[in-house]
Amino acid sequence: MVVTVEQVLAKISPEEPNYKNAAELGPEALPYLEIIVKVGKPSYAAKATSMASHIQDELAVKVLRIAAQSGDRAVRVAAAAGSRNLHIPSVKDVLDLLKNDQDAGVRRLALKSIELKHGSKNSFLL
């Protein structure tokens, strides 16, 4: 399926996007989401991060890694919360970044995502 930037923007533009539905655009949407995370307004970058977290593809991990290094707290929060949606082993690298974030809220969400992924409150020690 050919995906356009217009389709991606239409999916993340609503105030409350349906990310699971939006993710049906598939991996072809990820290059656009990556660009939005890199250069978009923080509100769009956070939504792009959330959408990417519902696409089971290695490029989605890259998008979340970029988001995890954002200067905007909301984008890092989206990466921390969204990491729990990806079932790709390399997402651990993203969570490793986020569990050491400067913001306590981001760290808390990252640790919660780790807990949910591994089923243990102490799994962040791994």
Buried (B, 14 or more C-beta within 10 A) or exposed (E): EEBEEEBBBEBBEEEEBEBEEBBEBEBBBBBBBBBBBEEBEBEBBBBBBBBBBBBBBEBBBBBBBBBBBBEBBBBBBBBBBBBBBBEBEEBBBBBBBBBEBEEEEBBBBBBBBBBEBBEEEEBBEE
